[in-house]
């Protein structure tokens, strides 16, 4: 149930970004940022899960946090579910959710307080 809620929130966020970009409230580069950070996030979760299984060098958690802050958190949620990775470490989850919320606040703040005449 928790995973379903997280997927719903992630999907809503992505739809929100696409809608505001379509009415020209967000610049085109925001879509590139969204696509790149989400693709990288998903790949990083898959690579880190493989590294955990094979006992290879792991991806530092700060990279996951940075991607979440750069709007990559929707694919991070998907990566956590698909790869069943980083789902039980409470300290990681707290920082991940914090970075995701900060990203949403920045995007919403930009949309609410940036002048409409761009």
Residue pairs with C-beta under 8 A, 6 or more apart in sequence:
3 81
6 77
6 81
7 77
7 78
7 81
9 77
10 73
10 74
10 75
10 77
10 78
11 74
13 73
13 74
13 104
14 34
14 38
14 74
17 26
17 30
17 31
17 34
17 71
17 107
18 31
20 26
20 111
21 27
21 28
21 30
21 31
24 118
25 111
25 116
26 110
26 111
27 118
30 71
33 70
33 71
34 71
37 67
37 70
37 71
37 72
37 75
38 71
38 72
38 74
38 75
39 75
40 67
40 72
41 64
41 67
41 68
41 72
41 73
41 75
41 76
41 79
42 75
42 76
42 78
42 79
42 82
44 59
44 63
44 64
44 67
44 79
45 64
45 76
45 79
45 80
45 82
45 83
45 85
45 86
46 79
46 82
46 83
47 59
48 58
48 59
48 64
48 85
48 86
49 83
49 84
49 85
50 56
51 57
51 58
51 59
52 58
52 85
61 92
61 95
64 76
64 86
64 92
64 96
65 95
65 96
65 99
66 99
67 73
67 76
68 76
68 96
68 99
68 100
68 103
69 99
69 102
69 103
70 103
71 103
71 107
73 96
73 99
73 100
73 103
76 96
76 100
79 85
80 86
80 87
81 87
86 92
86 93
86 96
87 93
